[in-house]
Amino acid sequence: MFLALKELRYSKGRFLMISLIIVLIAWLVFFLAGLGNGLSDLGAATLKYADVDYAVYEEKSDFTFSKSMISESIADDLLKEDGVKAVAPFGTASASIRNAGSDKEAASKVDVLIAGIRPGSFMEPKVTSGTALKETDSLGVIADDSLKAEGFKLGDDLTISGSNEKMKIVGFTKNQTLSHQPVVFTSLDKFRDYKYAAPGSDNGIKDVVNSIMVQGKDSDPEKIAQDVENIEVGTKKEVINAVPGYAAENGTITMMLGFLIVISAIVIAVFFYILTNQKTQQFGVMKAIGGSNWFVIKSVISQVFILSVISILVGVGLTYATAAILPDSMPFNLVNSLVISYSLILLAISVVSSFFSVLKIAKIDPLTALGRVE
């Protein structure tokens, strides 16, 4: 470690250039990770952050809300199954809303996803302002706070395009989006009054919903599917991946990150390999005066470790600084777990990449190195 620090201080310019490369790579990795997580949240944040273990859909619906129609009464059957702790009927419907108090001609419509839930169930999000849903208030809704940017506020009366249904914002919540649309939570009755207003649109199903969310890690999804007719049971991961566009978006970002990490490993390995070649004579001298292979190798790995840690920390700082100036409309969400995970991955890659230099050092013959013309 002493030798590593000594050389870092002596050859500042050389190591500064290497450090700058690692900083730029780390900055790009963290930015892509935050962008990917932001897009992931837009696609399925409501399901992603819900305390759900399984979800029940209509049989052969491919875990898709728009294809599934089941009776709310199935929730009672699910509660009888072993391991099931709680259930929450859930329904979704696309809609365009506007502020009822504004001029119809001037008011712009905003596309949202209306989510029908039981007030007080585990699918009801925590409000950041206002109040929660109440059984006694049939008009009250909780809206994602991204609607504030569209001019909506607490107490606003809402109208739905193509419907006579009315709603009123009683609370705002955070990070509740689905299929790239802000979610508006309302009661199941209000949801059904809007989505299944047309006669026969509910296919004759009493108290129709699109799915039923289940809490119960110890429950057996296969047994549940056998015990209850005409349903299919999916894990949380399966349900999220079934959201249109979600898997494709995440796959693209993951592939980009994977390529970037592989490229970064190659770039870092080449830099340190070239640096090792330039110091062959120095390593030969160290070996000739009694320095062991491990002593020399340890100094190189220490240099890589120190440079990588400092560079990654700088990359993290630059990423958070960039996030602070990004517009609110940008889907960016860099959580601490992602920062820690990718920091460790980059650090591991940097250290492993230095092994090419280590192999070179182990093969250096002191006599040959000393007689080498530089």
N, C-alpha and C positions, 0 to 999 in steps of 0.2 A: 504493500500500500504506500509506503514511504517513497519508493522508487517511482511509482505511478504518479503520485502528486508532484514529485520533483520534475518529472518530464512534462507534465501538463502545464506547469508554471513556466518552464523553459521554452517550450514550443507552442506558445499561445495561439499564434496565427493558424498553424496547421490543424490543431485540434478544434479551433473555433469554426473552421470550415466544415469539419466533420459533424460538429455539434449542430451547426445550422441546418445541415441536411436532415438530421434526426428530428430536429424541431419542426421542420416543414412537413415531414412525413407524419409525425405525431399529430400535428395540427389538422392535417387533412383527414387522418383516421378518426379523430374525435368529432370533427365536423360532420363527416359522413355518418358516423354512428348516431349523432344527435338528430340529423336529418332523417335517417331511417326510422329512428324511434318516434319522431314527430309524425311521419307519414303513417306509421303503424298505429299511433294513437288516433289519427283522423279516421282511419279505416275501422277500428274496432275498440276504441278506448272504453266504451260502456261495458263491453264483455271482458276486455282484458283486465280491468281493475275491479271487476265484480267478484265477490266472494262466492264463487260458483265452482262446483266439482263436476257436475254433469248437467246435461240439458236434454229434455224430452221433446221430440218433434213427431209429426205425423209420419207414418211409415212411408219409405221411399221418397222423402222430401229432400234428401241430401243435406240435411241440417240447414236448410234455407228458410228464412222466415216467410218469404213470399209464397213458398210452395206448401207451407204447413198450416193446417187448420185442425185443432183439437179442442175438446171440451174442457173448460176450466175444472169440471168435476173430477177429472183424472188426477188432479192435485191431491184429492182426498185418498185415492187409491195408492198413490205414491208414498204417502205418509205411513201407510201400513207396512211398507217394505222394510226389511232389516237394514239398519245402517243409515236410513234416511232421516236426517235431523230437521230439515226445513225445506219448504218448497215455495216458489214464487212464480205464479203465472205471468206471462210476458207476451206482449204483442207490439208489432211495429207497423207504421203506415207513413208513407211519404206524403208531404203536404207543403203548400205554400201559404205562409202567413203574412199578415201585415197589421199595423197598428190601427185599431178600430177608430181611434180618436183623430186620426190624420185624414187629410183630404184623399179621397179615393183615387183621384187622377194623379196626384203628386206622390203618393205613398208607393214605395217600391216593395215588391214581394220578396220574401226570403224563403228559400227552400230549407225545410227542416225534416226531421224524422220524429214523428209522434210515437212515444213509447207508453203503452198502457201497462200499469203495474198496480199491485195492491198497496195502498198507502200504509207505510210502516213496515213493509217487507224488506228483505235484505237487498232487493234490487233498487230500492229508493236511495238515491245518492244524498250525501250530506250537503246541506246548503251552506254557501259562503256568505249569503245575505238573504234576508227575508225569513220566511217560515216554511216548514215542511208541508207535505200534502195532508189534507184532512178529509175524512170520510164524509163529513157534513158539508164540505165545500166542493160542489160538483164542477165548478168553473176553474178552480185553482190549478195552476201548472207550475212546475219547476223547469227553468230553461238553462241551457248551457250559457256561461257568461260571455261566450264569443258573440252572442246576439247583442251585447251592449254596444259593440262597435257598429252595429246596424241601426243604432238609435233606440233600442228597446230598453225599458227600465221597469223597476218594481211598480206594480199597480196598473201597468198598461193592459187595456182590454185588447184582445186579439180576435181577428176574424180569419177563417180559413177559406181559401179560394175554392169555389165550387161547392160550398157547404154553408148551411145555416148555423152550424155549431159555433159557439162563442167560448173563449177562454180568457183567463186573467193570470198574469204573471204574479205569483205570490212569493217566489224565491228564485235565486240563481245558484247554480252549482258550477264546479270546475272540471274541465277535462272529460266531458261527456259528449262524445261524437261517435257516429256509426255510419259507415259507408260514405265518409267524407262530408257528413252533414251534422249540424248541431242537433242534439236531441232535446225534445220537449217532453217531460214526463207528466202524465196525467193519469186519472183513474181508469180502470178497465172499462167501466161503463161509458165514460166519455170517449175512449178509444173505439169501442164498438159502435157507438152512435155515429161516429164519423166514418170509419172504414166499412162498416157493414150496414150502411143506411139503406141501400137499395134492397128491395124485397128479393129474397132468395140468394143474396150474395154470401150468406153464411152457410150455405149448403145444408140448411136445416139443423145445424149443430147448435145446441143450447149453450149460451155463454161461451162463445167461441174465443179462443186465443191462438197465437201462433206457436208458442212453446211454453214449457214449464221448466224453470231453472231449479236445480236440486243441490242442496248442501248435504254431504254425507260421503266422506272419503272411504268409509268402510262398507259402503253399499256395493252391490254387485250389479253392474249395468246390464249384463246378459240375462240375469234372472229377472230383473225389472221388465226387460223387453219381452220375456216369455210370459210373465204374470199378467201384464196389461196388454190388451189387444190393440193392434193397428198403430203401434208407436215404434220409434227407434230412439235409442239412447246414445248420445255422443259425449265424449270428454270435452272439457273446456277447450283444449287445443284443437280438437276436430271442429268444434263449433266456430272458433275464431278463424281458422283457415278456410272455412266454408263461406265467409263473408266475401262477396264479389270483389275481386281485385286485390284482396289482402295478401294472399300467398304470392302473387306475381310481383307486387311491389316489394315485399320483404325479400323475396328471392333475388331480385335485381340488386338491391342495396347490399345484401350479404355477399353476392358474387363480386361486386365492386370492392368491398372491404377485403375479401379474400385475396383478390389479385393485388391489391395495394400492399397487403401485409407480405405476400410472397416477393413482390418487387422490392419492398423495403429491406427484406432479409438479404436479397442478392446485392443491393447497393451497399449496405453496411458491410457485408462480408468482403466485397471487392475493395472498399476503402481501406479497411484494416489489413487486408492481404498486401496491398501495395505499400502501405506504411511499414509493414513487417519486412518486406523485401528491401526497402530503403535503409533499414536498420540492421541488416544481416551482419555487417562487420562489428557493430556495437554489441550485438548478442554474442558474437564469436569471442570478443574480448572478455565479456562477462563470464562465459563458460570457461575460457582459458585460465582465468584467475580464481576459479573454484565455484563459480555460480552454477547451481544445479538447474536442470531443465524446469523443474517445478517452480524455482525462484523466479526465473525469467517469465515463464508462462503466467504465474500469479500476477506479476506486474502488468502484463498485457490485459488480462481479464479484468483486473481492478480498474484500469483506464477505461475500458469499455463500459463497465458497470457505472462508474462515476459520471462519465459523459452522458450515458443513456438516462440515468435518473434525473440529472439536471435538465437535459433536453426535453424529456417527457413532461416534467413539471412546467417548463416554459410553454410547451405545447398546450397543456391543460389551461394555463392562464390565458393564452391567446384565444383559445376556443371560447372560454367564458366571456372574455372581452368582446369577441365577435358576436356571441349570443345576445349580449346586452344592447347592441346597436341594431340587431335584426328587427324588421317590422313585425308587429303582432300577427300579421297574416301568414308569416313564414312558419311552416310546420316543423318546429325545431324543439326537441325536448331531450336534453342531456342529463340523465339521472346519475346519481353517485355510483350505483352498481355498474353502469356501463363504463364510467370513467375508470374505476378500479380494475375492471376486467380487462379493458383494452390497454391500460397502463402496464399491467402484469404481462400481457401477451407481447407488447412491444419490447419490454425489458428482457423477457425470455428470448425473443428473437435476436435482439442485439447481442446478448451474451453467447447464444448458440452460434451466431454468425461468426463470432471471433474464433471459433474452434478451427477454422481453416488456417488462421494465422498461427494457432497453437501447434498444429501439425507441421507447419513450416519451421517453427522454432525448434521443435523436437528433432528435426532432421539436420539442423545446422552443425557442420563439423568445424570446431574452433580453428584448426589449422588451415582449412580451406578459406574460412571467412577472414582470417587475419591476412592471408596472402592475396585477397581479392583486391583488385584495383577499382577504386571508387572514382 
